[in-house]
Amino acid sequence: MSVKEDVKLLLAKEAMTMKRLAELMKEKTGYPYNLKVISDKLARRTLKYEEFRVILDILNYDIEYKKK
């Protein structure tokens, strides 16, 4: 599963739009995120790990590392 698919799945689970996510990211980081910026980053696979962590924080999720 790609990061784009992960983000879309989590947004669907939380009933949140990409537009609302962009607004919350802008509030949290001060960076001028908008729907186009987020969509482009996901489509181009240029979303930074730190940005993904912000998304997870907004959606109240965490990354868990497990040893195989």
Order of alpha helices (4+ residues) and beta strands (2+ residues): alpha-alpha-alpha-alpha
